[in-house]
Amino acid sequence: MLTTRYTLSGIARWDFATTVDHVRDELRHHGFNPLCEIDMQQTMRDQLGIEIEPYLILGACNPGVAHHALDAEPEFGVFLPWNVVVYEQAGVVRVSAVDPERLAGLTGNEELAPITAEVGRWIRTIVDNVTD
């Protein structure tokens, strides 16, 4: 798994469409309800008339965890839902997700640490299960 200062990511095992299906399945398996999907390729085409490679943002929520996080920090909602992106770049399909523990660190609220650690474990597992 590759990491940046704010993401957990890797190179997908499958083509774009198959990877998206696997990510959806993994999210559901770990208790995340898909709330939205944003097709950035279609959006760029429709709104700007430009073509980009496939890029899909999947917004998902684990309601129980979100409830605990919002109880601890009402402003934490600005980071919800948890986003996972699947995109293609130069023929390589990548999966990237926000690192929940990095987000919690921005708040300075120690009550979020165990909540985001748990979500972080799930997100790492999801990314690991769909990437090499």
C-alpha positions as CSV (number, residue, x, y, z in Angstrom):
1,M,0.0,0.0,0.0
2,L,1.2,3.5,-0.8
3,T,0.5,6.3,1.5
4,T,0.7,10.1,1.2
5,R,0.3,12.6,4.0
6,Y,-3.5,12.1,3.8
7,T,-4.4,9.0,1.8
8,L,-4.0,5.2,1.7
9,S,-3.7,4.0,-1.9
10,G,-2.5,1.4,-4.3
11,I,-2.6,0.0,-7.8
12,A,-5.7,-2.0,-8.5
13,R,-5.7,-5.7,-9.4
14,W,-8.3,-5.3,-12.1
15,D,-9.6,-3.0,-14.8
16,F,-11.5,0.1,-13.9
17,A,-15.1,-1.3,-13.9
18,T,-14.1,-4.5,-12.1
19,T,-12.2,-2.5,-9.5
20,V,-15.2,-0.2,-8.8
21,D,-17.4,-3.3,-8.3
22,H,-14.9,-4.8,-5.8
23,V,-14.6,-1.5,-3.9
24,R,-18.3,-1.3,-3.6
25,D,-18.5,-4.9,-2.3
26,E,-15.6,-4.2,0.2
27,L,-17.3,-1.1,1.5
28,R,-20.5,-2.9,2.1
29,H,-18.7,-5.9,3.7
30,H,-17.1,-3.5,6.2
31,G,-20.4,-1.8,7.1
32,F,-20.2,1.2,4.9
33,N,-23.4,2.3,3.1
34,P,-22.8,3.8,-0.3
35,L,-24.3,7.3,-0.2
36,C,-23.1,8.8,-3.5
37,E,-21.0,8.2,-6.5
38,I,-19.5,11.1,-8.5
39,D,-18.4,10.3,-12.0
40,M,-15.7,13.0,-12.5
41,Q,-15.1,11.9,-16.1
42,Q,-18.7,12.5,-17.0
43,T,-18.8,15.7,-15.0
44,M,-15.8,17.1,-16.8
45,R,-17.3,16.1,-20.1
46,D,-20.7,17.6,-19.3
47,Q,-19.6,20.8,-17.5
48,L,-16.3,21.7,-19.2
49,G,-16.3,19.8,-22.5
50,I,-13.0,18.1,-21.7
51,E,-12.1,14.4,-21.6
52,I,-10.3,12.9,-18.7
53,E,-9.6,9.3,-17.8
54,P,-12.1,7.4,-15.7
55,Y,-12.4,8.8,-12.2
56,L,-15.1,7.9,-9.7
57,I,-15.5,9.2,-6.2
58,L,-17.4,6.8,-3.9
59,G,-18.8,8.4,-0.8
60,A,-19.7,5.9,1.9
61,C,-20.8,6.0,5.5
62,N,-20.8,3.6,8.5
63,P,-23.7,5.1,10.4
64,G,-22.7,3.8,13.8
65,V,-19.2,5.1,13.5
66,A,-20.4,8.4,12.1
67,H,-22.7,8.8,15.0
68,H,-19.9,8.3,17.5
69,A,-17.6,10.7,15.6
70,L,-20.3,13.4,15.4
71,D,-21.0,13.0,19.2
72,A,-17.3,13.6,19.9
73,E,-16.9,16.4,17.4
74,P,-20.0,17.9,15.6
75,E,-17.8,19.7,13.1
76,F,-16.3,16.3,12.0
77,G,-19.2,16.1,9.5
78,V,-17.2,18.2,7.1
79,F,-15.0,15.1,6.6
80,L,-18.0,12.8,5.9
81,P,-18.8,10.7,4.0
82,W,-15.5,8.7,3.8
83,N,-14.4,9.0,0.2
84,V,-12.7,6.3,-1.8
85,V,-11.6,7.1,-5.4
86,V,-11.0,4.8,-8.2
87,Y,-9.3,6.3,-11.2
88,E,-7.2,5.5,-14.2
89,Q,-4.0,7.3,-15.0
90,A,-1.9,6.4,-18.0
91,G,-3.6,3.0,-18.2
92,V,-3.0,2.1,-14.5
93,V,-6.1,1.9,-12.3
94,R,-5.5,3.2,-8.8
95,V,-7.6,3.2,-5.6
96,S,-7.1,5.9,-3.0
97,A,-9.0,6.7,0.3
98,V,-8.7,9.4,2.8
99,D,-6.7,8.4,5.9
100,P,-9.2,8.9,8.8
101,E,-6.5,9.1,11.4
102,R,-4.9,12.0,9.6
103,L,-8.3,13.8,9.5
104,A,-8.8,13.3,13.2
105,G,-5.4,14.8,13.9
106,L,-6.6,18.0,12.3
107,T,-9.3,18.4,15.0
108,G,-7.1,18.1,18.0
109,N,-9.9,16.1,19.7
110,E,-8.5,13.1,21.4
111,E,-11.9,11.5,21.6
112,L,-11.8,10.8,17.9
113,A,-8.6,8.8,18.0
114,P,-10.2,5.4,18.8
115,I,-13.0,6.0,16.3
116,T,-10.8,6.9,13.4
117,A,-8.3,4.2,14.3
118,E,-11.0,1.7,13.8
119,V,-12.2,3.2,10.6
120,G,-8.5,3.4,9.5
121,R,-8.2,-0.3,9.9
122,W,-11.2,-1.0,7.8
123,I,-10.1,1.5,5.1
124,R,-6.6,-0.1,5.0
125,T,-8.2,-3.5,4.7
126,I,-10.5,-2.4,1.9
127,V,-7.6,-0.8,0.0
128,D,-5.4,-3.8,0.6
129,N,-8.0,-6.2,-0.7
130,V,-8.4,-4.4,-4.0
131,T,-4.8,-3.4,-4.7
132,D,-1.5,-5.2,-5.2
